[in-house]
Amino acid sequence: MIAIKENFPRFTPEQYFAWEEQQNVRHEYLNGDVYAMTGGTLNHGRIALNFGFILKAHLRGSGCQVGNSDCRVNIAASTDYTYPDLSVTCDERDRTNTQYITYPCLIVEVLSPGTEAYDRGNKFRMYRQNPDLQEYILVDSSSVAIELFRKKNGDDWQIINYQAGDLIELKSINLIFPIEQVYDEIIFGK
């Protein structure tokens, strides 16, 4: 997905929620400004769907919830809201809110040329403010490659690079699976 800053007046969070309900596209809300989330490639959507199926199948009946790119995430200790490609929350406090989650343990972003720098930089910096986030995953949409950032101690994060033939281990939700499942039926091309 690509975030494009819109030229709207600054909103309060309440105004943003009311306004966005009337929109045809999703908008991230950062410091009072809104950013349209425009479409990605077919591979981007298919990779996110494959990953979502893996997560949902594993977590069914666990009490954890998997959110797709329509699930808004509140950046901890702020009034900023983003739309990651996938998120997982196992926190009871997220069960009663119908507009967003605040306590994800896992966030997945499928990389696009237009958003890669943002997903690696400022967006990850924002997500790291959440003390409940344990793993942040960046999925390449042009080759079989996944980067997993795992929280170690305090603000320290470990990076693990996966490629074809590897098993992905998500400790936050106790799941191990072959990387190829994320890329099932994906054709890389021009």
N, C-alpha and C positions, 0 to 999 in steps of 0.2 A: 504494500500500500504506500501511496505517496501522500505526504502531508503538505498542503498548500495553504499559506496564510490568507485568510479572507479579510477584506476591508470592511469590517462591521464595527459598530461602536463596541467599546469594552462592555462586557457583561459581568454581572455578579453570578455566582454559581447557580442561584435560583433562576435567574433570567436565562442562563445558558440551558438548563434542563428543560424549561418551558419552550424555549425557542427551538432546541434541537428536535423535540418531538414532532415539530411541523416540517422538518427538513427531509429531503429525499436521500441525502448522503450523510454519513456520520462525520462528526467534527470533534477533534481533540480540543481540550480547553486548558490553556496554559497561561497563567498570570493575567487572566481577563480577556485574552485573545483567543479566537477560534481558528482552527486549521482544518480544512476539508480533507478527508481521507478518500482519495480517489483510487480507482481500481488498479489491480496488479495484473500480472500475466496469468495465463492458464496454468502454467507450472506452479506459480506462487499459490494459487488457490487449491490446486490438487495436492501439493505437498502439505499445506496446512490441514486439509481435510484428512489425508492419510495419518498425519501425526495426531490429530484430534481423535480419530477412530481408535488408535493405539491406546491413548490415554483413557478414553471413555470405557473401552472394554476392560482395561485393567482396574479401573476405579469403581465400576458398577457395584453398588451395594455397600460401598465403603464409607459413605457420608461425605466424601469429597465431591466437589463439583468442578466440571470442566467447562470453561467458557471459550467461545470462538471469538472472531473479530468483531462481533456485535456486543461483547461483554466489556463494559467500561470498567477501568481500574482507577481508583482514587490513589493518587500519589500520597504516601503517608505524610502526615503532619502538614498537609497543604490543601488547597482547594483546586488542585490541578487534576485533570482526568485524561487518560489515554486509552487507546484501543489496541492492545497487543493482538497478535494473530491468534494466540491461545494463552489461556491462563488456568491455573488450578488453585482452588482454595479448599482447605480442609477445616477452616476456622468457623466455628458456630456463629460468630458475630456477622459473618457474611450471608447467613441463611435468610435473614429477615429483610434485607435491603433489596429492593426491586430495581434500583437504578444503577448500581455499581457494586463492585467488591473493593475491599480495602486491604485484605490480608492474604494475598496470594503467596503460596509457597514456591510456585513454579511459574515462569513466564517464558513463552516461546515467540520469537520473531523470525519470520521467513524473510530473508534479505532480498531486496530489490536494488538495482543500481541507484535509484533515486532516494532510497532511505537508508542505505547501508551505513553511511557516516553517522547519521542521526541515531540509528539503532545501537551502534557501537559506542557512541559518545554521550551526547546529552540525555538520550532516553535511558540508557543504562545507568547513568549518574543519578537520574531521578528515581529509577526503580530501586537502586541501592539504599535509598533513604528508608525503605521499608524493612524493619527488623525481622519480619516474618519471611521475607523472600530468601529461599535457600539456594535456588538454581535459576539461572538465566541462560536460555539456549538461543543461539543464532544458527539458522538453517540456511545453507546456500541453496539458491534456486537454479543455479546454472551448472552445478556439478555435485557429486556425492560427497558432501563435507558438512560436518556439524561441529560447532564450537560450544562447549558447555562451560559456563562460569559457575563454580560452586563456592558458596560462602564457607570460609574456614573459621577464623576467629575474628571477632569484631568486624573491622572493615576490610579484612584480607579476603581476596577471592583467588581461587585456583582456576586455571584454564586447562581444559582437556580438549584436545583436537581428535575428532573421529573422521575416518574415511572408509571407503568401500571395504567390506569384510569385517569391520569392527562391530562389537556389541556395545550399545549405548547403556550406561548405567545411570539411572535417576534415583539417587538416594532419598530425595525428598518424598518420593511416593513409592519407594521400594519396588522398582521396575527395571528389568534388564531385557533388551530386545535387539535384534539385528538392525543395523542402520538401513539396510535394504528395504525394510518395511515402510520407512518414511518415503522412499523413492519408488514405491510400487507403481508400475505402469507409467512412470515419468520418462518422457523422451526429450533428451537435450538436443537442441538444434539451434538454428539461427533465429 
